[in-house]
Amino acid sequence: MNIRNILLLTAAVAFGAMFYLFLSTPDYGDLNADPMVKGEQALQQGDFDTAAEWFGVAAKQGKPEAQYRFAMLYRDGQGVDQDDTQAVRWLKLAAAQGHTEAQYELGMLLENGRGVEQREATAAVQWFSKAAASNHAGAELRLAVMYAEGRGTHKNDAAALAWAIKAAAAGNVQARSFRQQLLNRVTAKAAGGDAAAQFVLAMLYQQGQGLNADMQQAESWLRQSAASGNAEAQFHLAELLISRKGDAAAQEAADWYLKAATQKQIKAAAAIGVLYATGRGIQQNQQEALHWLTVAAEAGEARAQANLGILYSESGQDEQAVHWLSEAAQADISDAQNNLAIMYALGRGTKQDLRTTLVWLKKAAVTDHTAQYNLALMYVRGIGTIENDDAAAEWLQQSQQDGNPRATLLLGMFYDLGHGVITSSEEAIKWYQKAAEQGNTDAMYNLAVLYYRKADAANAFALFERAARAGDSEAQNIIASMYQRAQGTAFNMPEALVWYEKAAESGYAPAQFNLANLYRKGEGVEQQDSKAVFWYRKAAESGFPQAQNTLGYMYALGRGVAMDKRQAEQWFEKAADQGLAIARQNLGLLTQHQSTFTLANHVVEVTARTQILTDKAFDPARYLQMYHTPRLN
């Protein structure tokens, strides 16, 4: 045979093979047909042979629905020879791609030992669990049965009942009767003293699943189960009690938490750690707090990791704090993310890294109002990022909406000073008022300052008084002055004296100076130079120049102290060095042996507290907010 004939023969064979394949393809008149569509059409017409061929084509292309349909044809012997092994093969491929029905049907075959050498109950439970996670009622019922019988998993009435209840709620008729059987079984066991069954029944009553919600019944069964030593019941009983008001409930909760924790109930260990840290319901004990929080944290309890990080940061063990805050932050605990961000900002326990600070603050700010506030500060002061007043204002709005009074106060400052918004005293008053209603004394103070500027002394006095009664020493000094000068209120020297004393005793230097002036002059009090010197000295030693100047005067004339020109000179110099002009003049008069000196009158500073925005040097440690107290949830 020559080469030409060989080539012709080869071409003929190839053409014949192609023609055979063409003829064997279903509906060969439509080469562009979607095999899934064709398979569905054939199935609806009852043409199982054609359906099997088209589903086979699509299944080999990796389409999970086709793999599932192809498997079902093998299982039922429709269009193909019945073959459970092939059914299992194709179901596994579809199930692995998340096909819910395939997961359920695969579980059914494995449970019954079809297509495999023997029953594979454990694998069946795994596939039923995947299908049930997608709310497949049939899979939920099978899980209920397998948990009830202890097949493929440990026997667990609680899990069985939970799945039966879920399947019944989805409308599965069989599940309803099975649910009732399980309820009867659990109730009988509980009545017979079975602690596990008592706990299951308590949870059903508490959650209103399968039974009408009844908190009295829930607590009754919890107490019976807890008394029998069931750690889960002890924990849930403690949770119920800790939600109530009063010391007695907190003390009983602490007792049950501790009992459960000793049985290695991790959430209980985390909770008792918090109670030891805060002294709620139990005597405060930091060592015990660290012990139990560490137990829970090392077991992976993220809330405990966050709380442990807080305890370590509060005690100055910064490296340990960063370690545990990092663990909790990775688990999306927002207060841990916030605190970790601040640790990076301050370089505590780790190298300072403002970029990382921003990363963690942005993560936390999705839900955490403190992080939103901190992020606003980062933007408004340009810390680790470009200054952006608009972004800062947006984060502040979000933070105050989520309930942060500090953000509300800062919004007032934004409108007061025109940061990221148009300056508006009306808007500033609105936000200061809102923060003041939330109990923020700085807001009361700033609101009072705005009214003071507007010459509305009566409103200013009322707000300064609120802040003063809340312990604000500057406000106390101001209302004392307003009583003294009949400004916004009636003249009242006894009241002025009361408020000067409160502010002075808290260490506020201007009030100490003003109180000293009253004693020196005998204004509203018995004139006493010794008391005047006492308060001048307090203020002078804290660096208050007006007090230093007057103390120099008292030494120069020997009022309330022995005359001492050297001491007088030293105090005049201290005040002069701080830029007090009259002190410099008094130094000259002292050297000329003069006895007449210039003294400052009472001092009242009425300026809005906006240092957080206006101070040239921003101190992150002072202004960025951290969580300082461990919490239960």
Helices and strands as residue ranges (DSSP letters): H 3-24, H 35-44, H 48-60, H 64-76, H 84-96, H 100-111, H 121-133, H 137-149, H 157-169, H 173-191, H 195-207, H 215-227, H 231-242, H 247-262, H 266-278, H 286-298, H 302-314, H 318-330, H 334-346, H 354-364, H 369-381, H 389-401, H 405-417, H 425-437, H 441-453, H 457-469, H 473-485, H 493-505, H 509-521, H 529-541, H 545-557, H 565-577, H 581-591, H 611-614, H 620-623
